[in-house]
Amino acid sequence: MDVKRLRYFVTIAQEGKITEAAKKLHIAQPPLSQQLKLLEEELGVLLFERNGRHLELTEAGKLLYKKAENLLDQFEEIKKEVQETGKGLRGVLAIGCVKTCFAYIPERIQQFRTLYPEVTFHLRSGDSYLMAELLRNRDIEFAFVRLPLEMNEFSYLPLPEEPYVAVVPEQWLTDPDIEEISLAELAQMPLMLLHRISGIGQYEVVLNHFKNHGYEPKIVCECPDASMILDLVSAGVGASVIPQSAFVTPLPQGKKILEIEGNELISQSAVIWLKDRYLSKSAQHFLRTFIESEKRLRLSPTYKPSFLHS
C-alpha cells in the first residue's frame, strides 16, 4: 500500500466519482479504476459501494479514509520539513485573521517582507469559528482569533487584552465632545453585535456583561462581519460594542468611538495553530518576530512552542 495509491483513494472518496477524481488527479479513468481495484485486492475488503452514479464509502472505507488523510498530511509535513532544511525562507505563508484583529497584521507583514522578500502571503479572513476550521483542514498555518474558543486542539500565543468600546451614530449624540458612555445608556440604544457562525464568542461575552450588571440590551442585528456592522452604524441603524483594536484606520464620518465607563468589558485574543502540526520555517520566523516586537506579550504558562527554544 504505497502513498500514491492512498492519495488516489482519498481523492476518489472526496469526489464521490471516479471520473471527477481522475480529472482532479490529471490521469485517465481506467488506470485510476485499476489502482482502486488493486488496493481493494491488497486489503481484501470492499472500500466503496455504488449508489446510482455516486460512490459511497463502506465501513472499512471510512476507516481507511480517516487514517489515510492523517497519514498524507503527516507525509506532506515531513516532506516540507526536509525540503526546508538548509534553505532560506521562501514560498507561500498561509495565515488567517478575524477582521477585528487585522490591526496586528499590516506592520508585521511589512517587516517580515523586508527581512524575507522571497516569502509571499496567502491571507484568509472570517470569524474565529472559520479560522479554527481552516486550521483543522490545514488550509492555513496559524490564525489571529478572538476568544473564547475551544483550545484543546491548538497551541496559542496570547495577545494583549484590550477594552471594548462603543461605536455610536454621531447624530444620536447631543454633546459632540462626549468621550465616554455608560452601560446603562448603551442598553437603551438598539445594538448590533458581532456573532460568530457557530459556538460561543464575543456576542455571548458582551451580552453576559450587560446582564451581569442588570441590563437587558436591545439587540437589533447580529453579524460576523465587523465592517458590515460599522456601515450599519454609519447609516444610523444602531450602535455597536467592538474591541478597540478593530479600527485600523480613522473612522469615516457618521459614527464616533466612545469609551465605556469603567472599562470592565475586556476582549481577549490570541494567535493559534494546531498542536500536532509542523510549522514551516516561515511560520516559525513570523511568530518569533511577532514575539520579539511585542514586549508586552508573554507565552501561555501551559504551552511553549519548541521552536522558541532555539
N, C-alpha and C positions, 0 to 999 in steps of 0.2 A: 504494500500500500504506500505509494510514493506521494510526494507533496503535490505534484501536478494533477494526479488523479483526484486527490482530495479537493483541490481547487475547482476542478470540473464539477464534482459532485455538489459542492456548496453553491456554485453558480446555477446549476440546474434547480436546486432546491429554492433558491431565491427568485428565480424567474418563473418557475412552475411549468415551463415548456422547454423541450429540447431545442426547438427552432429558435426561441428567444435567447436561450443560453448560448447556442452556437454563434449567434450574431454578436453577443456581448464578448465572447471569447475570441472572435475572429477566426473561427475554424468551421469546417463543413459539418453538417448534421450527422452523416453516417459514422465518421470516426468518433464523434462525441458519444453517440449511442453505444458504440462498441466499447469505449472506455468505461461507461456506466455498467455495461454487462459484465466486463472483466472484473470490476470492483465488487459487484454482487456475487460473482462466482468465487472470488478470493475470500470474501467474508462468509459465504454460504447462507446469505439471507436476502430477502427482497427489500429494497430500500424505498421503492416508490410503488404506489398503486395508481392506476389511471382512472380518473373521474371525468368522463367526457374527453375533452381535449386538454384537460389540466392534469398535471402530476401532483399527487399528494404524498407526503412522507408517511411511511409506516412507522410503527413504534421504534423499530430498530433504526430507521432512517432519521427519526427525530433525535435519538441519542447520538448517532454519528454526526449529525449536523451541528449539534451543540458542542461536541468535543472538537470537531474539525475547525469550527470558527475560531475557537480559542487557540488551537494549535497553529492555524495560519497567521493569526495576529501575532503570536509569540515568534513565529518564524520570521515575519517581516521586521519585527523589532530587533531580533538578533542580527538580521541582515543589515539593517540600518546602523546598528551599533558597530558592527565590524567594519562596514564601509567608511564610517566616520573616523575611525581610529587613525590618527596621524594626519588627518586632513584639516584644512582651515574651515571656518564656518561658511557655509553656502547652502543654497536651496530655499525651500518654502517653509516658513514657520506659521502654522495654522493655530490661531488663538480665538477665543470668544470673549464677548463682553456685553453685559447688560447696559442699556443706554444710560442709566443713571450712574454708572461707574466709568463712563467714557472719558471723564476728565483725567483719569490716571494714564490714558493711553498715548495721546499725541506726542508729548515731550519725550517720553521714554522710547517710542519707536524712532523718533528723530535722532536721539542719542545713540541708539543701537545701530541704526543705519550708518551713522558716521564711523562707528567702530568696525562694523561688519557689512560693508557695502554689497557683498555678494549674497546676502540674505534678503529675501522678499517676504512679504506678509500676506496671509490669507485671513481676513478678519470677518468673523461671523457675529451677528447680534441677535438678541432675543431676550426673553426673561430667564430667570435663574433655573426654572424647570427645563427649558430648552437647552440651556448650557450644559446641564447635567446629562441630558440625553446625548448631546453631541460628543461629550467626553466618553460616555459608555460605548458609543458607536465608533470611537476613535477618529472622528472627523476633525477634532481639534486636539491640541496637546494640553492646554490649560485654559482657564477662563476666569474672568473677573465677575463675581456674582454678589448679589445682596443676600444676606442671611435674614431669617433662618432657612436652613436647607439640611436635609438628611445627609450627614457627612461620613457614614460608615465606610463607603467605598472610596473616599477621597482623602488625600493628603492636602494640607492647606497652609497658606500663609495669611494671617490676619492683617487687615488693613486698618488704618486709624479710625476709631469711632468718630462719628460726626452727628451734629443735631439735625433733625428735620426742621424745615422752615415752611411757612405758609406762602402760597402764591395766590394773590387776590386781584381781581379786575380793578384797575385804577379808578373806574367810575363809581365803584362801591365805597370808596374811602372819602369820608367827609373832611379829613385832615390830610393834605398831600405830604406833610412832613412826618407822618407817623412811621415808626420803625419797628413797632412791636404789636403783637395781637395776643389776646388771651385765648385759652382753650374754650372758655365759655362763649366768646364771640364767634369763634370758628364753628362751634356746634350749632349756631343759629343760621349759618350760611349753607347753601347747597354745596356739597363737597363731591369732588371727583378723585378717586383714589386708584393708585396702581394696584393691579390684581393679576398675579401670575396665572398662567394657563391651568396649572394643577398644583396642588399642595399648599401648605401654609407658608405665607410670606409677609411682605410689607403691609398688605391690606389688613391682615389679622393683627399685626403689631400696632398699627395706628388705631384701628377700631377698638382694640382692647385698652389702649391708653385712654381713649375718651371714656369708655365705660368704667374703667377703674377710678376715674375722677368724677363719676356720677353724671356723665353726659351721654346722650343718645344722638349721635350726629346724623344729619340728613344726607344720605349717600344718593346722588342722582346719576352717577356714572362710575363704572368700573372698567379699567382698561390696562393691558400690559405694556402699553407704549407711552413713555413719558412725553415725547414730543407731541403726540396727539392730544394728551391731556392739557399741555401748555397752550396749544392752539385753541382749545375749548375755553380756557381761562381768558385768553385774549378776546374771544367772542362774547364774553360775559355770561357763559353758561353756568359757571360755578367757580369756586375756589378749590385749591388743592393743598396737600401736605406732601412734600417731596424732600429727599435728602439734599443737604446743602450743596454737595459737590456735583449734583446733577446738572448744574448750569455751567457749561463750558465757555459760552460766550455771553456778553451782556444781553439782558432780556429785551426783546422788541417792545415797542410802545404798546400799552394796553393792559399791562399787568405789573405788579410790584411784589418784591420779595419782602416778607416780614418775619422777624424772629418770633418764636412762640415763647411767651412768658414762662420763665423757669428753666427752659432748655432741658426738660426732663425726658423728652421724646428723642431717643438716640437710635441712629442707624448703624448697623454693623455690616461689614463686607469683607470679602476675602478673595485671594487667588487660589483656585483649587485645581487638582489634577488627579488622575486615577492612581491609587496606591500601587497597583501591581504593573504599572506600565513604564517601559523605558522612555525617559525623556531625551529627546535629541540634544546634541551639543548646543544648538541654537536656543532651545528652550531653557536649558540649564544656565547658559550665559545671560539670557534675558532676565531670568528670575534673580540671578546673582547681582546683576546690575541694578535691578529694582531694589533689592535689599540694601545694597551699599549706598544708593542715592537717597534712601528714606531712613534717616537716623532714628525716627520715631518708631519704626517697625520692630517688632520682636517676634521671633518664631514661636509658634504654639508650643507650650511645655509638653504636650502629648506626642509631638512628632517633629523630628528634624530630618529633612531630606539628606540622603547620604552625600549627594554631590557638593553640599556646602562644607563638608569636612576637608575638601581638597585645598 
